[in-house]
Amino acid sequence: MSGWERLQVIYGSLLGDAWLDKPADGNARLQVRHSIKQRGYVEFKNRVLKPLSLDLIFYEYLDRRTGKTYRQVGFNTRRHPLFTYLRLLFYNNGVKTFPVELFDDMDEIALAIFIGDDGTFDKNAGTVKISVDSYRLRERELIRAWLERKFSLKTTLQKDRVYVLKSSLPTLVKIVSQYMPESIHYKLSPP
């Protein structure tokens, strides 16, 4: 992948589940973590982001609400000035935001990774929904506008989910499927 394509993977990851942490002194790093069921997807991201990405890390944690133990896999990157810069764009007072400055720069690859992180195929609606619960209402509306203006996708916002209308699903699949590893294509269609 080119440097531009790697950057898109970073953008999509940051729109989704990844985060940037920055010590008081030094540069930020990207942190990626997913369910162990998505190991292939994590390995894909890890390969794409080499040489910045470090080895895979396996985690277990106890959810005190349910009493269940969950397994995850992820990785960190090396600390780098790029991540420090992106932290300025993606965070406002420590809270993740949708970076309006990058509205036109984020492309199909970023969207594919965003859906890989936070997308789900909704069997009842027959389409894809994207979880945007970590964003405030203003950012949710910006994400919806980005999907409509940049990709001509008809969407609706329902609470903390952006739904791609069923009529736009074929367009979405055509746009993103080539950039998603096969292991997460289930997010675009029924199992």
C-alpha positions as CSV (number, residue, x, y, z in Angstrom):
1,M,0.0,0.0,0.0
2,S,1.1,3.6,-0.6
3,G,1.6,6.1,2.1
4,W,-1.7,7.7,1.2
5,E,-3.5,4.4,1.5
6,R,-1.9,3.7,4.9
7,L,-3.0,7.2,6.1
8,Q,-6.6,6.3,5.0
9,V,-6.4,3.1,7.2
10,I,-5.3,5.3,10.1
11,Y,-8.2,7.7,9.4
12,G,-10.7,4.9,9.3
13,S,-9.4,3.3,12.4
14,L,-9.6,6.6,14.3
15,L,-13.1,7.2,13.1
16,G,-13.8,3.7,14.5
17,D,-12.4,1.9,17.5
18,A,-8.7,3.0,17.5
19,W,-7.4,5.8,19.7
20,L,-4.3,7.9,20.2
21,D,-2.6,8.3,23.5
22,K,0.1,10.9,24.1
23,P,2.4,11.1,27.1
24,A,3.2,14.5,28.6
25,D,6.5,14.5,26.8
26,G,7.0,12.8,23.5
27,N,4.8,11.8,20.5
28,A,1.5,10.1,20.4
29,R,0.9,6.5,19.3
30,L,-2.0,4.7,17.7
31,Q,-3.7,1.9,19.7
32,V,-5.8,-0.7,17.9
33,R,-7.9,-3.4,19.7
34,H,-10.7,-5.7,18.6
35,S,-12.4,-8.9,19.6
36,I,-10.3,-12.0,19.1
37,K,-12.9,-13.0,16.5
38,Q,-11.5,-10.2,14.3
39,R,-7.9,-11.4,14.5
40,G,-7.6,-11.5,10.7
41,Y,-8.7,-7.9,10.5
42,V,-6.2,-6.8,13.2
43,E,-3.5,-8.7,11.4
44,F,-4.4,-6.9,8.2
45,K,-4.2,-3.5,9.9
46,N,-0.9,-4.5,11.5
47,R,0.6,-5.5,8.1
48,V,-0.6,-2.3,6.4
49,L,0.9,-0.1,9.1
50,K,4.3,-1.7,9.1
51,P,7.0,-0.4,10.0
52,L,5.1,1.8,12.4
53,S,3.1,-1.1,14.0
54,L,4.5,-3.3,16.7
55,D,3.7,-7.0,17.4
56,L,0.2,-8.2,18.2
57,I,-0.8,-8.2,21.8
58,F,-3.5,-10.6,23.3
59,Y,-5.7,-9.3,26.1
60,E,-8.3,-10.8,28.4
61,Y,-10.7,-8.7,30.5
62,L,-13.6,-9.4,32.8
63,D,-16.7,-7.4,32.2
64,R,-17.9,-6.8,35.7
65,R,-21.5,-6.0,34.5
66,T,-21.9,-9.4,32.9
67,G,-19.3,-11.5,34.7
68,K,-18.0,-12.7,31.3
69,T,-14.4,-12.8,30.3
70,Y,-13.6,-11.4,26.8
71,R,-10.6,-11.9,24.7
72,Q,-9.1,-9.3,22.4
73,V,-6.2,-8.8,20.1
74,G,-4.6,-5.6,19.1
75,F,-1.3,-3.7,18.7
76,N,0.3,-0.4,19.3
77,T,2.4,1.7,16.9
78,R,5.6,3.4,17.6
79,R,5.3,6.9,18.8
80,H,5.5,9.3,15.9
81,P,5.0,13.0,15.0
82,L,2.2,12.0,12.6
83,F,0.1,10.6,15.4
84,T,0.8,13.7,17.5
85,Y,-0.5,15.8,14.7
86,L,-3.6,13.6,14.1
87,R,-4.3,13.8,17.8
88,L,-4.7,17.6,17.4
89,L,-7.3,17.0,14.6
90,F,-9.2,14.0,16.1
91,Y,-9.4,15.1,19.7
92,N,-10.9,18.2,21.4
93,N,-10.0,18.5,25.1
94,G,-9.3,14.8,25.2
95,V,-12.6,13.8,23.5
96,K,-12.6,12.2,20.1
97,T,-14.3,14.3,17.4
98,F,-15.0,14.0,13.7
99,P,-12.3,16.2,12.1
100,V,-14.0,18.6,9.7
101,E,-10.5,19.6,8.4
102,L,-10.2,16.1,6.9
103,F,-13.7,15.9,5.5
104,D,-12.5,16.0,1.8
105,D,-9.3,14.0,2.4
106,M,-10.9,10.9,3.8
107,D,-11.7,8.4,1.0
108,E,-13.2,5.0,0.3
109,I,-10.4,3.2,2.3
110,A,-11.1,5.3,5.4
111,L,-14.8,4.5,5.0
112,A,-14.1,0.8,4.6
113,I,-12.0,0.7,7.7
114,F,-14.6,2.8,9.7
115,I,-17.3,0.2,8.7
116,G,-14.9,-2.6,9.5
117,D,-14.6,-1.2,13.0
118,D,-18.1,0.1,13.8
119,G,-20.3,-1.2,11.1
120,T,-22.9,-4.0,11.4
121,F,-25.2,-5.6,9.0
122,D,-28.7,-5.2,10.4
123,K,-30.8,-8.2,9.3
124,N,-34.1,-6.5,10.2
125,A,-33.4,-3.4,8.2
126,G,-31.6,-5.2,5.5
127,T,-28.7,-2.8,5.4
128,V,-25.6,-1.5,7.2
129,K,-25.7,0.5,10.3
130,I,-22.6,2.3,11.7
131,S,-22.3,2.9,15.5
132,V,-21.5,6.5,16.2
133,D,-22.2,6.4,20.0
134,S,-18.8,7.8,20.9
135,Y,-19.6,11.0,19.0
136,R,-21.8,14.0,20.1
137,L,-24.9,14.8,18.0
138,R,-23.0,17.4,16.0
139,E,-20.4,14.9,14.9
140,R,-23.0,12.3,14.1
141,E,-24.6,14.7,11.8
142,L,-21.2,15.6,10.2
143,I,-20.5,11.9,9.6
144,R,-23.9,11.5,8.0
145,A,-23.2,14.6,5.8
146,W,-19.8,13.1,4.9
147,L,-21.4,9.9,3.8
148,E,-24.0,11.7,1.7
149,R,-21.8,14.3,0.1
150,K,-18.6,12.4,-0.4
151,F,-20.0,9.0,-1.4
152,S,-23.6,9.8,-2.5
153,L,-25.0,7.4,0.2
154,K,-28.5,8.0,1.4
155,T,-28.5,7.7,5.2
156,T,-30.6,8.3,8.3
157,L,-29.5,9.0,11.8
158,Q,-31.3,7.1,14.5
159,K,-30.1,7.8,18.0
160,D,-26.5,6.6,18.0
161,R,-26.5,4.8,14.7
162,V,-26.2,6.0,11.1
163,Y,-28.2,3.7,8.8
164,V,-27.3,3.4,5.1
165,L,-30.7,3.2,3.4
166,K,-31.3,-0.1,1.7
167,S,-31.4,1.6,-1.7
168,S,-27.8,2.8,-1.1
169,L,-26.5,-0.6,0.0
170,P,-25.3,-1.7,-3.4
171,T,-23.4,1.6,-3.8
172,L,-21.8,1.1,-0.4
173,V,-20.7,-2.4,-1.1
174,K,-19.2,-1.4,-4.5
175,I,-17.3,1.5,-2.8
176,V,-15.8,-0.3,0.1
177,S,-15.7,-4.1,-0.4
178,Q,-12.4,-4.0,-2.4
179,Y,-10.7,-2.3,0.5
180,M,-11.9,-4.6,3.3
181,P,-10.2,-7.9,4.1
182,E,-12.5,-10.9,3.3
183,S,-12.7,-11.7,7.0
184,I,-15.0,-8.7,7.6
185,H,-17.2,-8.8,4.5
186,Y,-19.9,-10.1,6.8
187,K,-20.4,-6.5,7.9
188,L,-21.8,-5.8,4.4
189,S,-24.3,-8.6,4.0
190,P,-26.3,-11.2,5.9
191,P,-24.3,-14.2,7.1
